[in-house]
Amino acid sequence: MESVEAINELVGTLINGLWNSLTRHQNHSEPFRLITLPILATVSNLRTHALTRQQELDGFIEGLFNGADDLALSSGAARAVERLADARMTLAGIQALASDQETRGGQDNLFIAARHAQQMSSVLEHEIHTAVIECTRARRIRLHATRFAGKPH
């Protein structure tokens, strides 16, 4: 039971920490950065890397939606969220590949998968940053429209 509680606490901390750190990335000059992880062409490292990135994406999406089933996202934010969903599926595939010795093949395939996982990190950072910027812009527009909705021109 302690391990389940410890895991839940860790996941909660990751989700809250990740989401709270996003508030400083609401402008273009401070792009979002994921946790720096070493990429080694080993089965264990590849699985851990893919799982960590998947958990980071889960935390971002959970924080973005804040319990809602659906959000009225701008087209830019919606595209970014769709790309993040695709990336999450790819990360799940990397985990499955790393776990299945028959499918993953030899060391060369591990090197290729590790290189792709590393390249995905910068794509994930870009898409998360895009979603944050787009949501911030849309929120500012809504707030501005609400403030001036009842005032005479």
Phi and psi restraints in degrees (value plus and minus 20) as a CYANA .aco file:
   2 GLU   PHI     -80.2   -40.2
   2 GLU   PSI     -58.9   -18.9
   3 SER   PHI     -86.6   -46.6
   3 SER   PSI     -56.4   -16.4
   4 VAL   PHI     -85.4   -45.4
   4 VAL   PSI     -63.5   -23.5
   5 GLU   PHI     -83.9   -43.9
   5 GLU   PSI     -60.7   -20.7
   6 ALA   PHI     -84.4   -44.4
   6 ALA   PSI     -61.3   -21.3
   7 ILE   PHI     -85.1   -45.1
   7 ILE   PSI     -64.4   -24.4
   8 ASN   PHI     -81.4   -41.4
   8 ASN   PSI     -59.5   -19.5
   9 GLU   PHI     -85.4   -45.4
   9 GLU   PSI     -62.9   -22.9
  10 LEU   PHI     -82.3   -42.3
  10 LEU   PSI     -66.9   -26.9
  11 VAL   PHI     -82.4   -42.4
  11 VAL   PSI     -63.2   -23.2
  12 GLY   PHI     -80.0   -40.0
  12 GLY   PSI     -62.7   -22.7
  13 THR   PHI     -84.3   -44.3
  13 THR   PSI     -63.6   -23.6
  14 LEU   PHI     -81.3   -41.3
  14 LEU   PSI     -66.4   -26.4
  15 ILE   PHI     -84.0   -44.0
  15 ILE   PSI     -69.6   -29.6
  16 ASN   PHI     -85.0   -45.0
  16 ASN   PSI     -62.8   -22.8
  17 GLY   PHI     -83.6   -43.6
  17 GLY   PSI     -63.6   -23.6
  18 LEU   PHI     -84.3   -44.3
  18 LEU   PSI     -68.9   -28.9
  19 TRP   PHI     -85.2   -45.2
  19 TRP   PSI     -64.1   -24.1
  20 ASN   PHI     -83.8   -43.8
  20 ASN   PSI     -54.7   -14.7
  21 SER   PHI     -90.8   -50.8
  21 SER   PSI     -37.9     2.1
  22 LEU   PHI     -88.7   -48.7
  22 LEU   PSI     -43.5    -3.5
  23 THR   PHI     -80.8   -40.8
  23 THR   PSI     -49.6    -9.6
  24 ARG   PHI    -100.8   -60.8
  24 ARG   PSI     -26.0    14.0
  25 HIS   PHI    -121.2   -81.2
  25 HIS   PSI       5.5    45.5
  26 GLN   PHI    -106.8   -66.8
  26 GLN   PSI      -7.8    32.2
  27 ASN   PHI    -152.5  -112.5
  27 ASN   PSI     142.6   182.6
  28 HIS   PHI     -87.9   -47.9
  28 HIS   PSI     -43.5    -3.5
  29 SER   PHI    -100.1   -60.1
  29 SER   PSI     -30.1     9.9
  30 GLU   PHI    -145.2  -105.2
  30 GLU   PSI      58.1    98.1
  31 PRO   PHI     -85.1   -45.1
  31 PRO   PSI     132.3   172.3
  32 PHE   PHI     -93.8   -53.8
  32 PHE   PSI     120.1   160.1
  33 ARG   PHI    -146.7  -106.7
  33 ARG   PSI     113.2   153.2
  34 LEU   PHI     -96.6   -56.6
  34 LEU   PSI     148.2   188.2
  35 ILE   PHI     -80.4   -40.4
  35 ILE   PSI     115.3   155.3
  36 THR   PHI     -95.6   -55.6
  36 THR   PSI     104.4   144.4
  37 LEU   PHI    -146.2  -106.2
  37 LEU   PSI     118.8   158.8
  38 PRO   PHI     -91.3   -51.3
  38 PRO   PSI     124.3   164.3
  39 ILE   PHI    -134.4   -94.4
  39 ILE   PSI      94.3   134.3
  40 LEU   PHI    -139.9   -99.9
  40 LEU   PSI     128.6   168.6
  41 ALA   PHI    -104.6   -64.6
  41 ALA   PSI      38.7    78.7
  42 THR   PHI    -141.9  -101.9
  42 THR   PSI     134.7   174.7
  43 VAL   PHI     -79.6   -39.6
  43 VAL   PSI     -68.8   -28.8
  44 SER   PHI     -81.6   -41.6
  44 SER   PSI     -66.3   -26.3
  45 ASN   PHI     -86.1   -46.1
  45 ASN   PSI     -60.7   -20.7
  46 LEU   PHI     -84.4   -44.4
  46 LEU   PSI     -64.3   -24.3
  47 ARG   PHI     -82.2   -42.2
  47 ARG   PSI     -65.0   -25.0
  48 THR   PHI     -83.1   -43.1
  48 THR   PSI     -63.6   -23.6
  49 HIS   PHI     -80.9   -40.9
  49 HIS   PSI     -69.1   -29.1
  50 ALA   PHI     -83.8   -43.8
  50 ALA   PSI     -60.7   -20.7
  51 LEU   PHI     -85.0   -45.0
  51 LEU   PSI     -63.0   -23.0
  52 THR   PHI     -82.4   -42.4
  52 THR   PSI     -65.7   -25.7
  53 ARG   PHI     -83.2   -43.2
  53 ARG   PSI     -58.9   -18.9
  54 GLN   PHI     -83.4   -43.4
  54 GLN   PSI     -61.9   -21.9
  55 GLN   PHI     -86.8   -46.8
  55 GLN   PSI     -56.5   -16.5
  56 GLU   PHI     -83.1   -43.1
  56 GLU   PSI     -63.1   -23.1
  57 LEU   PHI     -84.2   -44.2
  57 LEU   PSI     -62.9   -22.9
  58 ASP   PHI     -78.6   -38.6
  58 ASP   PSI     -63.6   -23.6
  59 GLY   PHI     -83.5   -43.5
  59 GLY   PSI     -61.5   -21.5
  60 PHE   PHI     -82.8   -42.8
  60 PHE   PSI     -70.0   -30.0
  61 ILE   PHI     -83.8   -43.8
  61 ILE   PSI     -62.0   -22.0
  62 GLU   PHI     -80.8   -40.8
  62 GLU   PSI     -62.5   -22.5
  63 GLY   PHI     -88.4   -48.4
  63 GLY   PSI     -58.7   -18.7
  64 LEU   PHI     -84.4   -44.4
  64 LEU   PSI     -66.6   -26.6
  65 PHE   PHI    -101.2   -61.2
  65 PHE   PSI     -42.4    -2.4
  66 ASN   PHI      26.9    66.9
  66 ASN   PSI      26.3    66.3
  67 GLY   PHI      67.9   107.9
  67 GLY   PSI     -31.4     8.6
  68 ALA   PHI     -96.8   -56.8
  68 ALA   PSI     129.9   169.9
  69 ASP   PHI     -99.4   -59.4
  69 ASP   PSI     -46.9    -6.9
  70 ASP   PHI    -170.3  -130.3
  70 ASP   PSI     128.8   168.8
  71 LEU   PHI    -148.7  -108.7
  71 LEU   PSI     128.6   168.6
  72 ALA   PHI    -106.1   -66.1
  72 ALA   PSI      65.9   105.9
  73 LEU   PHI    -108.8   -68.8
  73 LEU   PSI     129.6   169.6
  74 SER   PHI     -85.0   -45.0
  74 SER   PSI     143.2   183.2
  75 SER   PHI     -81.4   -41.4
  75 SER   PSI     -57.6   -17.6
  76 GLY   PHI     -85.4   -45.4
  76 GLY   PSI     -62.9   -22.9
  77 ALA   PHI     -88.2   -48.2
  77 ALA   PSI     -59.6   -19.6
  78 ALA   PHI     -83.0   -43.0
  78 ALA   PSI     -61.9   -21.9
  79 ARG   PHI     -82.4   -42.4
  79 ARG   PSI     -63.0   -23.0
  80 ALA   PHI     -82.8   -42.8
  80 ALA   PSI     -63.3   -23.3
  81 VAL   PHI     -85.3   -45.3
  81 VAL   PSI     -58.6   -18.6
  82 GLU   PHI     -83.1   -43.1
  82 GLU   PSI     -62.7   -22.7
  83 ARG   PHI     -84.5   -44.5
  83 ARG   PSI     -57.6   -17.6
  84 LEU   PHI     -86.3   -46.3
  84 LEU   PSI     -57.3   -17.3
  85 ALA   PHI     -84.6   -44.6
  85 ALA   PSI     -61.4   -21.4
  86 ASP   PHI     -82.6   -42.6
  86 ASP   PSI     -62.6   -22.6
  87 ALA   PHI     -83.4   -43.4
  87 ALA   PSI     -57.9   -17.9
  88 ARG   PHI     -81.8   -41.8
  88 ARG   PSI     -61.3   -21.3
  89 MET   PHI     -84.9   -44.9
  89 MET   PSI     -58.5   -18.5
  90 THR   PHI     -83.5   -43.5
  90 THR   PSI     -62.3   -22.3
  91 LEU   PHI     -82.9   -42.9
  91 LEU   PSI     -58.7   -18.7
  92 ALA   PHI     -83.3   -43.3
  92 ALA   PSI     -58.3   -18.3
  93 GLY   PHI     -84.7   -44.7
  93 GLY   PSI     -59.5   -19.5
  94 ILE   PHI     -82.6   -42.6
  94 ILE   PSI     -62.3   -22.3
  95 GLN   PHI     -81.3   -41.3
  95 GLN   PSI     -64.6   -24.6
  96 ALA   PHI     -84.5   -44.5
  96 ALA   PSI     -62.7   -22.7
  97 LEU   PHI     -80.7   -40.7
  97 LEU   PSI     -66.2   -26.2
  98 ALA   PHI     -84.6   -44.6
  98 ALA   PSI     -49.0    -9.0
  99 SER   PHI    -102.7   -62.7
  99 SER   PSI     -38.9     1.1
 100 ASP   PHI    -126.5   -86.5
 100 ASP   PSI      81.7   121.7
 101 GLN   PHI     -80.5   -40.5
 101 GLN   PSI     -56.9   -16.9
 102 GLU   PHI     -83.5   -43.5
 102 GLU   PSI     -63.9   -23.9
 103 THR   PHI     -94.1   -54.1
 103 THR   PSI     -61.2   -21.2
 104 ARG   PHI     -91.8   -51.8
 104 ARG   PSI     -43.1    -3.1
 105 GLY   PHI      54.1    94.1
 105 GLY   PSI    -163.8  -123.8
 106 GLY   PHI    -113.0   -73.0
 106 GLY   PSI    -187.8  -147.8
 107 GLN   PHI     -82.2   -42.2
 107 GLN   PSI     -53.3   -13.3
 108 ASP   PHI     -79.5   -39.5
 108 ASP   PSI     -61.4   -21.4
 109 ASN   PHI     -85.7   -45.7
 109 ASN   PSI     -55.0   -15.0
 110 LEU   PHI     -84.9   -44.9
 110 LEU   PSI     -60.8   -20.8
 111 PHE   PHI     -81.9   -41.9
 111 PHE   PSI     -63.6   -23.6
 112 ILE   PHI     -83.7   -43.7
 112 ILE   PSI     -66.6   -26.6
 113 ALA   PHI     -83.1   -43.1
 113 ALA   PSI     -59.3   -19.3
 114 ALA   PHI     -84.6   -44.6
 114 ALA   PSI     -61.5   -21.5
 115 ARG   PHI     -84.0   -44.0
 115 ARG   PSI     -62.3   -22.3
 116 HIS   PHI     -85.1   -45.1
 116 HIS   PSI     -60.7   -20.7
 117 ALA   PHI     -82.4   -42.4
 117 ALA   PSI     -59.9   -19.9
 118 GLN   PHI     -86.3   -46.3
 118 GLN   PSI     -62.8   -22.8
 119 GLN   PHI     -84.6   -44.6
 119 GLN   PSI     -52.5   -12.5
 120 MET   PHI     -83.6   -43.6
 120 MET   PSI     -50.7   -10.7
 121 SER   PHI     -78.3   -38.3
 121 SER   PSI     -64.1   -24.1
 122 SER   PHI     -89.4   -49.4
 122 SER   PSI     -53.4   -13.4
 123 VAL   PHI     -85.7   -45.7
 123 VAL   PSI     -64.6   -24.6
 124 LEU   PHI     -80.6   -40.6
 124 LEU   PSI     -64.7   -24.7
 125 GLU   PHI     -78.6   -38.6
 125 GLU   PSI     -64.7   -24.7
 126 HIS   PHI     -82.6   -42.6
 126 HIS   PSI     -66.0   -26.0
 127 GLU   PHI     -88.5   -48.5
 127 GLU   PSI     -58.7   -18.7
 128 ILE   PHI     -83.2   -43.2
 128 ILE   PSI     -65.0   -25.0
 129 HIS   PHI     -82.5   -42.5
 129 HIS   PSI     -62.2   -22.2
 130 THR   PHI     -80.1   -40.1
 130 THR   PSI     -65.9   -25.9
 131 ALA   PHI     -81.5   -41.5
 131 ALA   PSI     -62.7   -22.7
 132 VAL   PHI     -83.9   -43.9
 132 VAL   PSI     -67.2   -27.2
 133 ILE   PHI     -82.6   -42.6
 133 ILE   PSI     -65.9   -25.9
 134 GLU   PHI     -83.1   -43.1
 134 GLU   PSI     -62.9   -22.9
 135 CYS   PHI     -86.5   -46.5
 135 CYS   PSI     -59.1   -19.1
 136 THR   PHI     -83.9   -43.9
 136 THR   PSI     -64.6   -24.6
 137 ARG   PHI     -82.2   -42.2
 137 ARG   PSI     -65.5   -25.5
 138 ALA   PHI     -83.8   -43.8
 138 ALA   PSI     -58.9   -18.9
 139 ARG   PHI     -85.0   -45.0
 139 ARG   PSI     -62.4   -22.4
 140 ARG   PHI     -83.1   -43.1
 140 ARG   PSI     -60.0   -20.0
 141 ILE   PHI     -84.1   -44.1
 141 ILE   PSI     -65.0   -25.0
 142 ARG   PHI     -82.4   -42.4
 142 ARG   PSI     -62.9   -22.9
 143 LEU   PHI     -83.4   -43.4
 143 LEU   PSI     -62.1   -22.1
 144 HIS   PHI     -83.3   -43.3
 144 HIS   PSI     -64.5   -24.5
 145 ALA   PHI     -84.6   -44.6
 145 ALA   PSI     -58.5   -18.5
 146 THR   PHI     -86.4   -46.4
 146 THR   PSI     -61.5   -21.5
 147 ARG   PHI     -84.1   -44.1
 147 ARG   PSI     -57.5   -17.5
 148 PHE   PHI    -121.5   -81.5
 148 PHE   PSI     -14.9    25.1
 149 ALA   PHI     -83.5   -43.5
 149 ALA   PSI     -60.1   -20.1
 150 GLY   PHI    -116.8   -76.8
 150 GLY   PSI     -19.3    20.7
 151 LYS   PHI    -111.5   -71.5
 151 LYS   PSI     121.5   161.5
 152 PRO   PHI     -89.2   -49.2
 152 PRO   PSI     129.6   169.6
